[in-house]
Amino acid sequence: MSENPGHTQRSIGLFDATSIGVGAIVGGGILALAGTAFAATGPGAVLAFLLNGLIALTTALSFTELATAFPQSGGTYLFAKRVVSVGAAFNVGWVVWFASIVAAALYALGFAAFALDGCGALWSEPPAWLGSPTTYAAVALGSTLFCTAFLVRTEGTGGNWINVLKVLVFGLLIVGGLWAWQRDRPEALVQLKPFLPHGAKGLFRAMGYTFIALQGFDLVAAAAGKIKRPRRNIPLAMLLSLGIALAVYLPLLLLICIAGVPKGMTLETLAMASAETMVTRAAGVFVGPIGFWIVLLVGLLSMFSALVANLFAASHIAAAMAQDRTLPHLLARRHPRFATPHLALWCTGGLACVVILLVGDIGPAGATASLIFLVTFALANLLCIMIRVRKPDHTGVRTPGWPVVPGIGVVTCVGLAIFQGAAVPAAGVIAGAWLVMGFFCFVWLFGPRARVYDAGREAADPDLLELRGRSPLVLVPIANPANAETMALLGTCVTPPRVGRVLLLNITLLKSEDQESLKFETTAEILRISMTAALRGRFRVESLATVARDPWTEIDRVARSHR
């Protein structure tokens, strides 16, 4: 578990690694879901984002340990593949794949909302078809298919200049909000009362709806194989990207409450009237019409880049699973000209289109995406606990406060996911249906081949057995003292080092009912010779002597009883 496994060329520095996280977090989530959060819990949306930030921080700390212990590209699926069985790794990959698919659907719907809002602002009286659900769905579907076709032709997902532009625009927006608040400070503070109009239930609903807005730092772990100085840069990039997001989100949300509500409206009425584009409306109040158009443009870029990033991540997860035979191997094929996983991309884009048609709105899409990512983050925290137990001497960065911090991450993520599934039944139904479908797909279609392929990987890499907490037992039947040493040495040759065990079996044949002498002296000599040979190879050795009439039946019985 070195820091530079294989021959991966590490070309991403700290700035670029941080940009990966900032690009995925800042922009799309808050622009699409701020209105939904305010509608659910009023000014308490600020507290909802803060609490989500603390949950995300516990998970980011777990990700730093996992990504530095396994500094290879792949993210949560890679970690699961190393630490748990192939069946459990499939479940993790299946969930993570769907999480990025639903996130892509969310940002496609957000892109459609911003595009139609901008078009509507060009007319004094927008045509009726512009605001119809059919047009909304058509734009979302069209943007998804366009991005899928774009990714088939190129491996790129966007540039750092978009991320710099987004942060600058949000910084200017915060400055404009501070100026607007100073101009009308006494009256503005009225919007903060009541702070939690719908109580704790509304707060938890807002947390569940908007948790996806803080997802993205995990993509740094997904690119760990390309990051220079992984022990230093991966933790810094994750924490910096999450810190920058919170430094933008919290003051912006507070200023929307106290300075972004138009005259004659309340915070909740504004949120209910324009949930998808509330930040752009607030920008119009902060700095006038120019603010509306600037945020609208940045919103379109943010939604588009987030849509591309999630389609890219989801398709590569599918391609990696196909390589491991946990999905059809066809999905691992590369385009003959562009060398992209084109079949995995079209499969992913098609599933995103299905989610768009099933969900149809940003609120439920955000709830579903948040629920699925809460499950994946709970799994990441659990994997962090498992790796420390099974490989305490790994070379990765240590999560502070282990196992309390990742334990808190597991409990909070699972608890919020359960609440979200109950509060938004559509999200729970969609997530549950996907998990059930995955179970039957693995049992009936992918499981047998995946287990055979995984067994070969275990045989070639003893680290897998150790990380998975397994200690294989190799059965060596011995009957002849002349062959005892040779058989014992053969058994140690096929036993995985460090974690394997050898069971030496000697069977004394009972040839008749009245036989009195069973030659126990020979049995003792055979076991002594074979154990000496096995111990010489520094393996853990066990011995067993049994009596039977048929040696093959007895070998089969002992093998089954010892698994």
MOVENPE-V813571 format. One record per backbone hydrogen bond with DSSP energy under -0.5 kcal/mol. NH is the residue of the N-H (numbers start at 1). CO is the residue of the C=O. E is the energy in kcal/mol with one decimal. If there is no record, write none. Layout:
nh=NH co=CO e=E
nh=NH co=CO e=E
This chain:
nh=5 co=2 e=-0.5
nh=8 co=5 e=-1.1
nh=10 co=8 e=-0.7
nh=11 co=9 e=-0.7
nh=11 co=226 e=-1.3
nh=12 co=226 e=-2.9
nh=13 co=11 e=-0.6
nh=17 co=13 e=-2.4
nh=18 co=14 e=-2.7
nh=19 co=15 e=-2.2
nh=20 co=16 e=-1.5
nh=21 co=17 e=-1.4
nh=22 co=18 e=-2.8
nh=23 co=19 e=-2.8
nh=24 co=20 e=-1.5
nh=25 co=21 e=-2.2
nh=26 co=22 e=-1.8
nh=28 co=26 e=-0.7
nh=29 co=25 e=-0.7
nh=31 co=27 e=-2.4
nh=32 co=28 e=-2.1
nh=33 co=29 e=-2.2
nh=34 co=30 e=-1.9
nh=35 co=275 e=-0.9
nh=37 co=33 e=-2.3
nh=38 co=34 e=-2.4
nh=39 co=35 e=-2.3
nh=40 co=36 e=-1.5
nh=41 co=37 e=-2.2
nh=42 co=38 e=-2.5
nh=43 co=194 e=-0.6
nh=44 co=41 e=-1.4
nh=44 co=195 e=-1.4
nh=45 co=42 e=-1.9
nh=46 co=43 e=-2.0
nh=48 co=44 e=-2.3
nh=49 co=45 e=-2.3
nh=50 co=46 e=-1.8
nh=51 co=47 e=-2.7
nh=52 co=48 e=-2.3
nh=53 co=49 e=-2.0
nh=54 co=50 e=-1.7
nh=55 co=51 e=-2.1
nh=56 co=52 e=-2.7
nh=57 co=53 e=-1.9
nh=58 co=54 e=-1.7
nh=59 co=55 e=-1.7
nh=60 co=56 e=-2.7
nh=61 co=57 e=-2.2
nh=62 co=58 e=-1.5
nh=63 co=59 e=-2.6
nh=64 co=60 e=-1.9
nh=65 co=61 e=-1.3
nh=66 co=62 e=-2.2
nh=67 co=63 e=-3.1
nh=68 co=64 e=-1.6
nh=69 co=65 e=-1.9
nh=70 co=66 e=-2.2
nh=71 co=68 e=-0.5
nh=72 co=70 e=-3.0
nh=74 co=222 e=-1.2
nh=75 co=72 e=-0.6
nh=75 co=221 e=-0.8
nh=77 co=74 e=-0.7
nh=79 co=75 e=-2.0
nh=80 co=76 e=-2.6
nh=81 co=77 e=-2.5
nh=82 co=78 e=-1.4
nh=83 co=79 e=-1.7
nh=84 co=80 e=-2.7
nh=89 co=85 e=-2.8
nh=90 co=86 e=-2.1
nh=91 co=87 e=-1.8
nh=92 co=88 e=-2.1
nh=93 co=89 e=-2.9
nh=94 co=90 e=-3.2
nh=95 co=91 e=-2.1
nh=96 co=92 e=-2.9
nh=97 co=93 e=-2.7
nh=98 co=94 e=-1.8
nh=99 co=95 e=-2.4
nh=100 co=96 e=-1.9
nh=101 co=97 e=-1.7
nh=102 co=98 e=-2.8
nh=103 co=99 e=-2.2
nh=104 co=100 e=-2.2
nh=105 co=101 e=-2.0
nh=106 co=102 e=-2.5
nh=107 co=103 e=-2.3
nh=108 co=104 e=-2.0
nh=109 co=105 e=-2.3
nh=110 co=106 e=-2.3
nh=111 co=107 e=-2.5
nh=112 co=108 e=-2.2
nh=113 co=109 e=-2.3
nh=114 co=110 e=-2.5
nh=115 co=111 e=-2.7
nh=116 co=112 e=-2.6
nh=117 co=113 e=-2.1
nh=118 co=114 e=-2.4
nh=119 co=115 e=-2.2
nh=120 co=116 e=-2.6
nh=121 co=117 e=-1.6
nh=122 co=118 e=-0.6
nh=122 co=119 e=-1.1
nh=123 co=120 e=-1.2
nh=130 co=127 e=-1.0
nh=131 co=127 e=-0.5
nh=131 co=128 e=-1.1
nh=132 co=129 e=-1.1
nh=136 co=132 e=-2.1
nh=137 co=133 e=-2.7
nh=138 co=134 e=-2.4
nh=139 co=135 e=-2.4
nh=140 co=136 e=-1.9
nh=141 co=137 e=-2.8
nh=142 co=138 e=-2.6
nh=143 co=139 e=-2.5
nh=144 co=140 e=-1.9
nh=145 co=141 e=-2.4
nh=146 co=142 e=-2.3
nh=147 co=143 e=-2.4
nh=148 co=144 e=-2.2
nh=149 co=145 e=-2.3
nh=150 co=146 e=-2.3
nh=151 co=147 e=-2.3
nh=152 co=148 e=-1.7
nh=153 co=149 e=-1.0
nh=153 co=150 e=-0.5
nh=154 co=150 e=-0.8
nh=157 co=158 e=-0.5
nh=162 co=159 e=-0.9
nh=163 co=159 e=-0.7
nh=164 co=160 e=-2.3
nh=165 co=161 e=-2.4
nh=166 co=162 e=-2.4
nh=167 co=163 e=-2.3
nh=168 co=164 e=-2.3
nh=169 co=165 e=-2.6
nh=170 co=166 e=-2.6
nh=171 co=167 e=-2.3
nh=172 co=168 e=-2.6
nh=173 co=169 e=-2.4
nh=174 co=170 e=-2.2
nh=175 co=171 e=-2.2
nh=176 co=172 e=-2.7
nh=177 co=173 e=-2.4
nh=178 co=174 e=-2.4
nh=179 co=175 e=-2.2
nh=180 co=176 e=-2.4
nh=181 co=177 e=-2.4
nh=182 co=178 e=-2.5
nh=183 co=179 e=-1.7
nh=184 co=180 e=-1.2
nh=185 co=182 e=-0.7
nh=188 co=184 e=-1.5
nh=189 co=185 e=-1.3
nh=190 co=187 e=-1.1
nh=191 co=188 e=-1.8
nh=192 co=189 e=-1.5
nh=193 co=190 e=-1.7
nh=197 co=194 e=-0.6
nh=199 co=196 e=-1.6
nh=202 co=198 e=-1.4
nh=203 co=199 e=-1.7
nh=204 co=200 e=-2.7
nh=205 co=201 e=-2.2
nh=206 co=202 e=-2.3
nh=207 co=203 e=-2.3
nh=208 co=204 e=-2.5
nh=209 co=205 e=-2.6
nh=210 co=206 e=-2.0
nh=211 co=207 e=-1.0
nh=213 co=210 e=-1.9
nh=214 co=211 e=-2.0
nh=215 co=212 e=-1.6
nh=217 co=214 e=-0.5
nh=219 co=216 e=-1.4
nh=220 co=217 e=-1.4
nh=221 co=217 e=-0.7
nh=222 co=218 e=-1.5
nh=223 co=219 e=-1.1
nh=223 co=220 e=-0.5
nh=224 co=221 e=-1.6
nh=226 co=223 e=-2.1
nh=227 co=224 e=-1.1
nh=228 co=12 e=-3.1
nh=232 co=229 e=-1.3
nh=233 co=229 e=-3.0
nh=234 co=230 e=-1.5
nh=235 co=230 e=-0.5
nh=236 co=232 e=-1.5
nh=237 co=233 e=-2.7
nh=238 co=234 e=-2.2
nh=239 co=235 e=-2.5
nh=240 co=236 e=-2.9
nh=241 co=237 e=-2.3
nh=242 co=238 e=-2.1
nh=243 co=239 e=-2.6
nh=244 co=240 e=-3.0
nh=245 co=241 e=-1.9
nh=246 co=242 e=-2.2
nh=247 co=243 e=-2.4
nh=248 co=244 e=-1.4
nh=249 co=245 e=-3.1
nh=250 co=246 e=-2.1
nh=252 co=248 e=-1.5
nh=253 co=249 e=-2.9
nh=254 co=250 e=-2.1
nh=255 co=251 e=-2.5
nh=256 co=252 e=-2.2
nh=257 co=253 e=-1.7
nh=258 co=254 e=-1.9
nh=259 co=255 e=-2.5
nh=260 co=255 e=-0.6
nh=260 co=256 e=-1.2
nh=262 co=260 e=-0.5
nh=265 co=262 e=-1.6
nh=270 co=266 e=-2.3
nh=271 co=267 e=-2.2
nh=272 co=268 e=-2.6
nh=273 co=269 e=-2.0
nh=274 co=270 e=-2.1
nh=278 co=275 e=-0.8
nh=281 co=277 e=-1.7
nh=282 co=278 e=-2.5
nh=283 co=279 e=-2.2
nh=284 co=280 e=-1.7
nh=285 co=281 e=-1.3
nh=286 co=282 e=-2.4
nh=287 co=283 e=-2.5
nh=288 co=284 e=-1.2
nh=291 co=288 e=-1.1
nh=292 co=288 e=-1.2
nh=293 co=289 e=-2.0
nh=294 co=290 e=-2.2
nh=295 co=291 e=-2.4
nh=296 co=292 e=-2.2
nh=297 co=293 e=-2.2
nh=298 co=294 e=-2.6
nh=299 co=295 e=-2.8
nh=300 co=296 e=-2.2
nh=301 co=297 e=-2.2
nh=302 co=298 e=-2.8
nh=303 co=299 e=-3.0
nh=304 co=300 e=-2.4
nh=305 co=301 e=-2.8
nh=306 co=302 e=-2.5
nh=307 co=303 e=-2.4
nh=308 co=304 e=-2.5
nh=309 co=305 e=-2.6
nh=310 co=306 e=-2.3
nh=311 co=307 e=-2.2
nh=312 co=308 e=-2.5
nh=313 co=309 e=-2.6
nh=314 co=310 e=-2.7
nh=315 co=311 e=-2.3
nh=316 co=312 e=-1.9
nh=317 co=313 e=-1.9
nh=318 co=314 e=-2.3
nh=319 co=315 e=-2.3
nh=320 co=316 e=-2.2
nh=321 co=317 e=-2.4
nh=322 co=318 e=-2.2
nh=323 co=319 e=-1.8
nh=324 co=320 e=-1.3
nh=325 co=322 e=-1.3
nh=326 co=321 e=-2.3
nh=327 co=321 e=-0.8
nh=331 co=328 e=-1.9
nh=332 co=329 e=-1.6
nh=333 co=330 e=-1.7
nh=335 co=340 e=-2.7
nh=339 co=335 e=-2.0
nh=342 co=340 e=-2.4
nh=343 co=333 e=-0.5
nh=344 co=331 e=-0.6
nh=345 co=341 e=-2.2
nh=346 co=342 e=-2.4
nh=347 co=343 e=-2.2
nh=348 co=344 e=-2.4
nh=349 co=345 e=-3.2
nh=350 co=346 e=-2.4
nh=351 co=347 e=-2.1
nh=352 co=348 e=-2.3
nh=353 co=349 e=-1.9
nh=354 co=350 e=-1.8
nh=355 co=351 e=-2.2
nh=356 co=352 e=-2.2
nh=357 co=353 e=-2.1
nh=358 co=354 e=-2.2
nh=359 co=355 e=-3.1
nh=360 co=356 e=-1.6
nh=365 co=361 e=-1.7
nh=366 co=362 e=-3.2
nh=367 co=363 e=-2.3
nh=368 co=364 e=-2.6
nh=369 co=365 e=-2.7
nh=370 co=366 e=-2.6
nh=371 co=367 e=-2.3
nh=372 co=368 e=-2.3
nh=373 co=369 e=-2.4
nh=374 co=370 e=-2.3
nh=375 co=371 e=-1.8
nh=376 co=372 e=-2.2
nh=377 co=373 e=-2.6
nh=378 co=374 e=-2.1
nh=379 co=375 e=-2.0
nh=380 co=376 e=-2.0
nh=381 co=377 e=-2.2
nh=382 co=378 e=-2.1
nh=383 co=379 e=-2.6
nh=384 co=380 e=-1.8
nh=385 co=381 e=-1.6
nh=386 co=382 e=-2.2
nh=387 co=383 e=-2.6
nh=388 co=384 e=-1.4
nh=389 co=385 e=-1.7
nh=390 co=386 e=-2.5
nh=391 co=387 e=-2.7
nh=394 co=391 e=-1.8
nh=402 co=399 e=-1.2
nh=404 co=401 e=-1.2
nh=405 co=401 e=-2.0
nh=407 co=403 e=-2.0
nh=408 co=404 e=-2.7
nh=409 co=405 e=-2.1
nh=410 co=406 e=-2.3
nh=411 co=407 e=-2.3
nh=412 co=408 e=-2.8
nh=413 co=409 e=-2.2
nh=414 co=410 e=-2.5
nh=415 co=411 e=-2.7
nh=416 co=412 e=-2.5
nh=417 co=413 e=-2.1
nh=418 co=414 e=-2.5
nh=419 co=415 e=-2.3
nh=420 co=416 e=-2.5
nh=421 co=417 e=-2.5
nh=422 co=418 e=-1.8
nh=423 co=419 e=-2.9
nh=424 co=420 e=-2.6
nh=425 co=423 e=-0.5
nh=427 co=424 e=-1.0
nh=428 co=424 e=-1.7
nh=429 co=425 e=-2.9
nh=430 co=426 e=-2.5
nh=431 co=427 e=-2.4
nh=432 co=428 e=-2.7
nh=433 co=429 e=-2.8
nh=434 co=430 e=-2.0
nh=435 co=431 e=-2.1
nh=436 co=432 e=-2.5
nh=437 co=433 e=-2.4
nh=438 co=434 e=-2.3
nh=439 co=435 e=-2.1
nh=440 co=436 e=-2.0
nh=441 co=437 e=-2.4
nh=442 co=438 e=-2.4
nh=443 co=439 e=-2.3
nh=444 co=440 e=-2.6
nh=445 co=441 e=-2.4
nh=446 co=441 e=-2.0
nh=447 co=442 e=-3.1
nh=450 co=446 e=-2.4
nh=451 co=447 e=-2.5
nh=452 co=448 e=-1.6
nh=453 co=449 e=-2.3
nh=454 co=450 e=-2.5
nh=455 co=451 e=-2.1
nh=456 co=452 e=-1.5
nh=457 co=453 e=-1.4
nh=458 co=454 e=-2.4
nh=459 co=455 e=-2.1
nh=460 co=456 e=-1.5
nh=461 co=457 e=-1.3
nh=464 co=461 e=-1.5
nh=465 co=461 e=-0.7
nh=466 co=462 e=-1.9
nh=467 co=463 e=-2.9
nh=468 co=464 e=-2.0
nh=469 co=466 e=-1.3
nh=470 co=465 e=-2.7
nh=474 co=472 e=-0.5
nh=474 co=501 e=-2.8
nh=475 co=473 e=-0.5
nh=476 co=503 e=-3.0
nh=477 co=475 e=-0.5
nh=478 co=505 e=-3.3
nh=481 co=479 e=-0.5
nh=483 co=480 e=-1.2
nh=484 co=480 e=-0.7
nh=484 co=481 e=-0.6
nh=487 co=483 e=-2.7
nh=488 co=484 e=-2.2
nh=489 co=485 e=-2.3
nh=490 co=486 e=-2.3
nh=491 co=487 e=-2.3
nh=492 co=488 e=-2.0
nh=493 co=489 e=-1.5
nh=494 co=490 e=-1.2
nh=495 co=492 e=-0.6
nh=499 co=497 e=-1.9
nh=500 co=496 e=-2.1
nh=501 co=472 e=-2.7
nh=502 co=540 e=-2.6
nh=503 co=474 e=-3.1
nh=504 co=502 e=-0.6
nh=504 co=542 e=-3.1
nh=505 co=476 e=-2.4
nh=505 co=503 e=-0.6
nh=506 co=544 e=-2.5
nh=508 co=506 e=-0.6
nh=508 co=546 e=-3.0
nh=509 co=507 e=-0.6
nh=510 co=548 e=-2.1
nh=511 co=509 e=-0.8
nh=515 co=512 e=-1.2
nh=518 co=516 e=-0.6
nh=523 co=519 e=-1.5
nh=524 co=520 e=-2.5
nh=525 co=521 e=-2.0
nh=526 co=522 e=-2.6
nh=527 co=523 e=-2.3
nh=528 co=524 e=-2.2
nh=529 co=525 e=-2.4
nh=530 co=526 e=-2.5
nh=531 co=527 e=-2.5
nh=532 co=528 e=-1.9
nh=533 co=529 e=-1.9
nh=534 co=530 e=-2.3
nh=535 co=531 e=-2.8
nh=536 co=532 e=-1.4
nh=537 co=533 e=-0.7
nh=537 co=534 e=-1.1
nh=538 co=535 e=-1.9
nh=539 co=534 e=-1.0
nh=540 co=500 e=-0.8
nh=541 co=539 e=-0.5
nh=542 co=502 e=-3.0
nh=544 co=504 e=-2.6
nh=546 co=506 e=-2.2
nh=548 co=508 e=-2.0
nh=551 co=549 e=-0.5
nh=554 co=550 e=-1.8
nh=555 co=551 e=-2.6
nh=556 co=552 e=-2.3
nh=557 co=553 e=-2.1
nh=558 co=554 e=-2.6
nh=559 co=555 e=-2.5
nh=560 co=556 e=-2.1
nh=561 co=557 e=-2.5
nh=562 co=558 e=-1.9
nh=563 co=560 e=-1.2
